[in-house]
Amino acid sequence: MTATTLNELQQKQSSSRLIPVPEWNKHHAWPPQGGLRHLIFNEKTNGFASAFKRVGRRVLIDEAAFFACVDKQNQGGAR
């Protein structure tokens, strides 16, 4: 791994915040906890799999990846 790649990886990791599901609404108003649980349950089919990390039974939300998934979903335009 080159120094540039390593630095980019470290910057990406440091810019991303992992938030436990019960604490999400302390940081963001949307989506509510029930909506998050729906996204987690259906993560393999709704495109949000990259936004959720698991440590044991605990699910953490990668804040930057979550909003990247939201932006990606909105790229399709209005239906």
C-alpha positions in Angstrom: 0.0 0.0 0.0 1.5 3.3 -1.0 1.7 6.3 1.4 -0.9 8.2 -0.6 -3.4 5.4 -0.4 -2.7 4.9 3.3 -3.2 8.7 3.9 -6.5 8.7 1.9 -7.7 5.7 3.9 -6.9 7.3 7.2 -8.6 10.6 6.1 -11.7 8.6 5.1 -11.8 6.8 8.4 -11.3 9.9 10.5 -13.9 11.9 8.6 -16.6 9.3 9.2 -18.5 9.0 12.4 -20.0 5.7 13.6 -23.3 6.3 15.5 -25.2 3.6 17.3 -28.9 3.3 16.2 -30.4 4.4 19.5 -28.2 7.6 19.4 -28.9 8.6 15.8 -31.7 11.0 16.6 -29.4 12.9 19.0 -27.4 13.9 15.9 -30.0 13.9 13.1 -33.8 14.4 13.0 -34.3 12.2 10.0 -34.9 9.3 9.7 -36.5 8.3 13.0 -35.3 5.2 14.7 -38.1 3.0 13.3 -37.2 4.2 9.8 -33.5 3.3 10.4 -34.5 -0.2 11.6 -36.5 -0.6 8.4 -33.4 0.4 6.3 -31.2 -2.0 8.3 -33.6 -4.9 7.9 -33.8 -4.4 4.1 -30.2 -3.2 3.6 -29.3 -5.9 1.1 -32.1 -4.8 -1.3 -32.4 -1.0 -0.7 -28.7 0.0 -1.4 -27.9 1.0 2.2 -25.7 -2.0 3.1 -22.5 0.1 3.0 -23.9 2.5 5.6 -24.2 -0.1 8.4 -21.4 -1.7 10.3 -21.8 -4.5 12.8 -19.9 -5.1 16.0 -21.4 -8.2 17.6 -25.1 -7.6 17.8 -24.7 -3.8 17.8 -25.4 -1.9 14.5 -23.4 1.3 13.9 -24.3 3.8 11.2 -21.4 5.2 9.2 -22.7 8.8 9.0 -20.8 9.7 5.8 -21.7 6.5 4.0 -25.4 6.9 5.0 -25.7 10.3 3.5 -23.7 9.1 0.4 -26.4 6.3 0.0 -29.1 8.9 0.4 -27.5 11.1 -2.3 -27.1 8.0 -4.5 -30.8 7.2 -4.1 -31.7 10.7 -5.1 -29.6 10.6 -8.3 -32.4 8.6 -9.9 -34.7 11.7 -9.9 -38.3 12.0 -9.0 -40.8 9.3 -10.0 
